Amino acid sequence: LWRSPQAEALYEDSPGYLGTRLAVRQILATVAANWPAHRRLRVLEIGRGVSDLVADLAATIPVDRTDYVLAHGDEELCTRLQSEYHDHPAVQVARLAGEGLALEGAGTLPDAFDVIILRHWLHLAANPVAVLAAARQKLAQGGLLLVAERHPDLVADLLSGLDAATRRVTLEDGAL
């Protein structure tokens, strides 16, 4: 179900997910608008599924001064993202290799990022604290980490299933 067009529409446009998408989009647009003209803006987005965030921001992010890396652990989805963004000069697709956030890409990827977006993905990690520590290591000095997650509810269960493995962290766990 996760890769179906219906699930993708729910992921992007259902009220629960739409709010986080709009918030992340606004934050990223504000960062880009205030970014120094002499510096490249390096963005890493790690998400659960496809992402229209970079397409939403195409008009506000200066492509000649931006490195936008979309990372995903699923090889099939990486291939799809590569075909969708192959003509976009600022976007690279990388394969996410493990919770240490190692990136494997065809081109040269930035060593550090000014903005890292973890979008509806952190809850899947076996060790979210280790993922956050790895993200901190990838952040440039003064960088911004955006964590866009939602609480477990019926929409999340519809998209992810009722399998407990798809929501590893709960408030009762005390892991965060």
C-alpha contacts under 8 A as a table, 3 or more apart, distances in Angstrom:
res1	aa1	res2	aa2	distance
1	L	4	S	5.36
1	L	7	A	6.42
1	L	159	L	6.73
2	W	7	A	5.57
2	W	8	E	7.18
2	W	49	G	7.71
2	W	159	L	5.75
2	W	160	S	6.72
3	R	7	A	6.57
3	R	8	E	6.77
3	R	49	G	7.50
4	S	7	A	5.28
4	S	8	E	6.32
5	P	8	E	5.01
5	P	9	A	6.13
6	Q	9	A	5.12
6	Q	10	L	6.28
7	A	10	L	5.02
7	A	11	Y	6.00
7	A	159	L	6.14
8	E	11	Y	4.94
8	E	12	E	6.22
8	E	49	G	7.48
8	E	50	V	7.25
9	A	12	E	5.27
9	A	13	D	5.68
9	A	14	S	7.40
10	L	13	D	5.24
10	L	14	S	4.81
10	L	17	Y	7.57
10	L	155	V	7.96
11	Y	14	S	6.33
11	Y	17	Y	5.82
11	Y	18	L	7.68
11	Y	159	L	7.76
12	E	17	Y	5.95
12	E	18	L	5.73
12	E	21	R	7.05
12	E	52	D	7.89
13	D	17	Y	6.29
13	D	18	L	4.84
14	S	17	Y	5.45
14	S	18	L	5.58
15	P	18	L	4.98
15	P	19	G	6.16
16	G	19	G	5.77
16	G	20	T	7.20
16	G	150	R	7.34
17	Y	20	T	5.44
17	Y	21	R	6.24
17	Y	150	R	7.56
18	L	21	R	5.01
18	L	22	L	6.01
19	G	22	L	5.27
19	G	23	A	6.13
20	T	23	A	5.03
20	T	24	V	6.07
20	T	148	A	6.02
20	T	149	E	7.63
21	R	24	V	5.25
21	R	25	R	6.01
21	R	53	L	7.36
21	R	148	A	7.96
22	L	25	R	4.99
22	L	26	Q	6.05
23	A	26	Q	5.18
23	A	27	I	6.17
24	V	27	I	5.13
24	V	28	L	6.04
24	V	146	L	7.44
24	V	148	A	7.54
25	R	28	L	5.21
25	R	29	A	6.03
25	R	53	L	6.55
25	R	56	D	7.57
25	R	57	L	7.07
26	Q	29	A	5.06
26	Q	30	T	6.11
27	I	30	T	5.15
27	I	31	V	6.20
28	L	31	V	5.04
28	L	32	A	6.10
29	A	32	A	5.08
29	A	33	A	6.05
29	A	57	L	6.84
29	A	60	T	6.12
29	A	61	I	6.92
30	T	33	A	5.09
30	T	34	N	6.26
31	V	34	N	5.32
31	V	35	W	5.93
32	A	35	W	5.03
32	A	41	L	7.32
32	A	60	T	7.06
32	A	61	I	5.73
32	A	62	P	7.68
33	A	60	T	7.17
33	A	61	I	7.52
35	W	39	R	7.41
35	W	41	L	7.27
36	P	39	R	5.63
37	A	40	R	7.82
37	A	65	R	7.88
39	R	65	R	6.93
40	R	65	R	4.57
40	R	66	T	5.28
40	R	67	D	7.08
41	L	65	R	6.23
41	L	66	T	4.68
41	L	67	D	6.18
41	L	113	F	7.86
41	L	114	D	6.35
41	L	115	V	8.00
42	R	66	T	5.89
42	R	67	D	4.73
42	R	68	Y	6.01
42	R	69	V	7.91
42	R	110	P	7.17
42	R	112	A	7.56
42	R	113	F	4.85
42	R	114	D	5.19
42	R	115	V	6.50
43	V	66	T	7.68
43	V	67	D	6.14
43	V	68	Y	4.72
43	V	69	V	6.08
43	V	113	F	5.60
43	V	114	D	6.02
43	V	115	V	4.79
43	V	116	I	5.82
43	V	117	I	7.69
44	L	68	Y	6.01
44	L	69	V	4.77
44	L	70	L	6.12
44	L	71	A	7.19
44	L	113	F	6.44
44	L	115	V	6.32
44	L	116	I	4.73
44	L	117	I	6.12
45	E	68	Y	7.62
45	E	69	V	6.17
45	E	70	L	5.00
45	E	71	A	6.12
45	E	116	I	5.87
45	E	117	I	4.60
45	E	118	L	6.17
45	E	119	R	7.22
46	I	70	L	6.15
46	I	71	A	4.96
46	I	72	H	6.05
46	I	116	I	7.82
46	I	117	I	6.08
46	I	118	L	5.04
46	I	119	R	6.06
46	I	121	W	7.09
47	G	50	V	7.33
47	G	51	S	7.34
47	G	70	L	7.98
47	G	71	A	7.18
47	G	72	H	6.55
47	G	117	I	7.90
47	G	118	L	6.02
47	G	119	R	4.57
47	G	120	H	5.96
47	G	121	W	5.35
48	R	72	H	7.38
48	R	119	R	6.74
48	R	120	H	5.77
48	R	121	W	5.07
49	G	72	H	7.91
49	G	77	L	7.49
50	V	77	L	7.41
50	V	81	L	7.13
51	S	54	V	7.10
52	D	55	A	5.14
52	D	56	D	6.09
53	L	56	D	5.03
53	L	57	L	6.30
54	V	57	L	5.04
54	V	58	A	6.10
54	V	68	Y	7.80
55	A	58	A	5.17
56	D	59	A	7.53
57	L	60	T	5.29
57	L	61	I	5.91
58	A	61	I	5.63
58	A	62	P	7.70
58	A	63	V	7.56
59	A	62	P	7.60
61	I	66	T	7.11
62	P	65	R	5.58
62	P	66	T	6.18
63	V	66	T	5.12
63	V	67	D	7.74
63	V	89	P	6.55
63	V	90	A	5.13
64	D	89	P	7.72
64	D	90	A	7.02
65	R	90	A	7.97
66	T	90	A	5.64
67	D	90	A	5.18
67	D	91	V	6.32
67	D	92	Q	7.55
67	D	110	P	7.73
68	Y	90	A	5.70
68	Y	91	V	4.75
68	Y	92	Q	6.27
69	V	91	V	5.75
69	V	92	Q	4.84
69	V	93	V	5.66
69	V	94	A	6.71
69	V	109	L	7.79
70	L	91	V	7.22
70	L	92	Q	6.28
70	L	93	V	4.84
70	L	94	A	6.16
71	A	78	C	7.53
71	A	93	V	5.84
71	A	94	A	4.72
71	A	95	R	5.50
71	A	96	L	5.55
71	A	103	L	7.34
72	H	75	E	7.60
72	H	77	L	7.17
72	H	78	C	6.19
72	H	94	A	6.71
72	H	95	R	5.28
72	H	96	L	5.06
73	G	78	C	7.66
73	G	95	R	5.52
73	G	96	L	4.51
73	G	97	A	6.30
73	G	98	G	7.58
74	D	77	L	5.39
74	D	78	C	6.23
74	D	95	R	7.33
74	D	96	L	7.93
75	E	78	C	5.02
75	E	79	T	6.27
75	E	95	R	6.93
76	E	79	T	5.19
76	E	80	R	6.38
77	L	80	R	4.95
77	L	81	L	6.08
78	C	81	L	5.05
78	C	82	Q	6.04
78	C	93	V	6.51
78	C	94	A	7.01
78	C	95	R	6.50
79	T	82	Q	5.08
79	T	83	S	6.35
80	R	83	S	5.21
80	R	84	E	6.26
81	L	84	E	4.98
81	L	85	Y	6.05
81	L	93	V	6.69
82	Q	85	Y	5.33
82	Q	86	H	5.44
82	Q	92	Q	7.54
82	Q	93	V	5.84
83	S	86	H	5.37
84	E	87	D	7.86
85	Y	88	H	5.20
85	Y	91	V	6.52
85	Y	92	Q	7.64
86	H	89	P	7.83
86	H	91	V	7.75
86	H	92	Q	7.94
88	H	91	V	5.64
92	Q	105	G	7.58
92	Q	107	G	7.54
93	V	105	G	6.48
94	A	103	L	5.84
94	A	104	E	5.27
94	A	105	G	4.35
94	A	106	A	7.42
95	R	103	L	5.69
95	R	104	E	5.00
95	R	105	G	6.26
96	L	101	L	6.11
96	L	102	A	5.96
96	L	103	L	4.98
96	L	104	E	6.52
97	A	100	G	7.49
97	A	101	L	6.33
97	A	102	A	5.17
97	A	103	L	6.02
97	A	104	E	7.06
98	G	101	L	5.87
98	G	102	A	6.50
99	E	102	A	7.62
99	E	125	A	6.95
99	E	127	N	7.72
99	E	130	A	7.25
99	E	131	V	5.53
99	E	134	A	7.74
100	G	130	A	7.28
100	G	131	V	6.16
100	G	134	A	5.45
101	L	131	V	7.15
101	L	134	A	6.30
101	L	135	A	7.06
105	G	108	T	7.19
105	G	109	L	6.97
110	P	113	F	6.78
111	D	138	K	7.04
112	A	138	K	4.89
112	A	139	L	5.38
112	A	140	A	5.09
113	F	116	I	6.44
113	F	138	K	6.12
113	F	139	L	4.95
113	F	140	A	5.25
113	F	143	G	6.90
114	D	139	L	6.01
114	D	140	A	5.30
114	D	141	Q	7.72
114	D	142	G	7.40
114	D	143	G	4.44
114	D	144	L	6.18
115	V	139	L	7.06
115	V	143	G	5.67
115	V	144	L	4.75
115	V	145	L	5.86
115	V	146	L	7.42
116	I	135	A	7.29
116	I	139	L	7.07
116	I	143	G	7.90
116	I	144	L	6.39
116	I	145	L	4.90
116	I	146	L	6.10
117	I	145	L	6.08
117	I	146	L	4.71
117	I	147	V	6.00
117	I	148	A	7.41
118	L	121	W	6.08
118	L	122	L	6.40
118	L	145	L	7.79
118	L	146	L	6.18
118	L	147	V	4.87
118	L	148	A	6.10
119	R	122	L	7.33
119	R	146	L	7.95
119	R	147	V	6.15
119	R	148	A	4.75
119	R	149	E	6.35
120	H	123	H	7.02
120	H	147	V	7.88
120	H	148	A	5.78
120	H	149	E	4.73
120	H	150	R	7.05
121	W	124	L	5.64
121	W	125	A	7.35
121	W	149	E	7.38
122	L	125	A	5.48
122	L	128	P	6.14
122	L	131	V	7.62
122	L	147	V	7.80
122	L	149	E	7.42
123	H	128	P	7.01
123	H	149	E	7.56
123	H	166	T	7.48
123	H	167	R	5.62
123	H	168	R	5.92
123	H	169	V	5.76
124	L	165	A	7.31
124	L	166	T	5.61
124	L	167	R	5.80
124	L	168	R	5.85
124	L	169	V	7.75
125	A	128	P	5.33
125	A	131	V	7.35
125	A	168	R	7.01
126	A	168	R	6.73
127	N	130	A	5.44
127	N	131	V	6.51
128	P	131	V	4.93
128	P	132	L	6.17
128	P	175	A	7.91
128	P	176	L	7.54
129	V	132	L	5.13
129	V	133	A	6.22
129	V	175	A	7.64
129	V	176	L	6.79
130	A	133	A	4.98
130	A	134	A	6.14
131	V	134	A	5.02
131	V	135	A	6.11
132	L	135	A	4.95
132	L	136	R	6.14
133	A	136	R	5.05
133	A	137	Q	6.40
134	A	137	Q	5.06
134	A	138	K	6.47
135	A	138	K	5.08
135	A	139	L	6.31
135	A	145	L	7.70
136	R	139	L	5.17
136	R	145	L	7.81
139	L	142	G	7.77
139	L	143	G	5.31
139	L	144	L	7.27
139	L	145	L	7.63
140	A	143	G	5.01
151	H	156	A	7.95
152	P	156	A	5.88
152	P	157	D	6.98
152	P	167	R	7.68
153	D	156	A	5.38
153	D	157	D	6.09
154	L	157	D	4.93
154	L	158	L	5.96
155	V	158	L	4.97
155	V	159	L	6.27
156	A	159	L	5.19
156	A	160	S	5.84
156	A	161	G	7.58
157	D	160	S	5.12
157	D	161	G	4.74
157	D	162	L	5.45
158	L	161	G	5.45
158	L	162	L	7.65
160	S	163	D	7.54
160	S	166	T	6.21
161	G	166	T	7.36
162	L	166	T	7.69
163	D	166	T	5.79
163	D	167	R	7.63
164	A	167	R	5.50
164	A	168	R	6.45
165	A	168	R	5.44
167	R	170	T	7.33
169	V	173	D	6.30
169	V	175	A	6.90
170	T	173	D	5.31
170	T	174	G	7.35
170	T	175	A	7.87
171	L	174	G	5.76
171	L	175	A	7.74
171	L	176	L	7.95
173	D	176	L	7.97
